[in-house]
Structures are given as structure tokens and as C-alpha cells.
Amino acid sequence: MRNQTTWESGSTWNHGETTTIRVPIALVPEVKRYARAIDSDFRSVSQRVGDASLVLQAIEAYIQYKRTKHHPNQHSRELDINTRAWDELRKFRQLLKDNPSALGLE
């Protein structure tokens, strides 16, 4: 007779061990769907911090790329990221540095 609930093949849950809970039968499909949705987006905090770092690197790489493709004109000889056209990117970059959790990255 089987006296434990762990299958030999292991769990299909990303968060690890499972437990039995009591919920109304009518809610079982919805509760299972919700639990799977949460479990499928499982990433550790260090992975999320890595996401912010990767995005910051991508922003810096983009700025460098734009600098290499910039053509001098009558208004500027070098790329100036302090112009209004760059406002949102600068705000986004600063938010990533100061508060990545606001974007769900920490």
C-alpha cells in the first residue's frame, strides 16, 4: 500500500513541494488554473534583478549605437541625450536604476 504522496517522477510544479488543500468542488478548476498561472511565471528574485541589469545594458548599448550613427548638423556635433526627444528613455533608465520593483523586476 502506498503511504506517501510524492511520485517517483518528481513534481511538475516550478515552486517545488505540494500539499493537499480543501476547497469547494465548484472552485477546483479555477483554483488549479490560478495556481498554475502563478507557478508558470516562477522566477527567483535574482533572475528579476538580472532582468533590470540586462535592460540597463541594452539602453546603454542603444545610446552608444546612436552615437556611432549620429551625423553632425547645425545644432549639434555630438549626440545629446539631454534633449526632449530623449526624456522618456532617460526617465525609464532612471526608474530601472532607482526602483526596478515598480516595473515588477525585483
N, C-alpha and C positions, 0 to 999 in steps of 0.2 A: 504494500500500500504506500502511496506517495504521501510524504508528510512535510514537504517543503514546496514553496511556490516559485522558486527560481528554476527556469528552464535551462537546460544544458547549453542551448544555442545562444544564450545571452539575451539581453533586453533590446528592444528596438527603440527605446527612448533615449534621447540625447542627454537628458539630465540624470541618467543612472537608475538607481533602485526605484522600485514602485511599491505602492501599498494599495490595499483594498479600502474603498470608501463606500459609505451608504448615501445614495441619492435617490430621489423619486424616479421610478422607472421611466416616466414620461420625459424626464430631463436627461436620461443617459446619452442619447445620440448627441445632443447639444453640448453636454459637458465633455464628452470624448472629443468632439470636434474642436472645442475651445482649448482643451489640454494639448492636443496635437499641434494646434496652431502656435501656442506658446512654445512648445518643445521644439518645433521645427526652426524657430528663429534663435535657437540657443547659440550664444557666443559668449565667451568669457569677457570680463571687463578689459583684460589686457588686449584682447583682439579688437575691441571697440576703440581703445586708446590708439592702437595701431592704425585704425581707420582714419582718425583725425590727423595723425602724423603723415600718413600717406597722402591725404588730401592737401595738407600744407605743402608737402614736397611737390605735388602736382601744380599747385598755384605758383610756387617759386619757379618751377621749370617753365611754366607758361609765360611768366614775366620775362624770364631770360630769353625764351624763344622770340617773344615780341620785340625785345631789344635788338636781337640779331636781324630781325626783318624790318626794323624801323628805318624809314628813309627821311633824312633831314629835310625840313621845309622852312618856310619863312618864320614860323612860330617857334620851332624848337629844333635843336641839333640832336638832342638825345630824347629817348622815350621818357616821359614824365608821368609816373603813375599817380601823381597827386592831383590830376585834373578831374573834373566832374565825371567824365566818362568812366573813370576807374573807381568811383565812390563805392558802389555795391560790392565789388570784388575786395576792396580794402576792408569794408565792414565785415564781410564774410570771413576773411582771413583772420581778422582780429577776434571775432567770435569763436572761431576754432581754437585760437591760442588761449583765450581767457576763459571760455565756458563751453567746452565741447559737449557737456551733458545737455545743454539747451537744444542740441541737434540730435540727441539720443546716442551720442558716441562715447559716453562714459557712465 
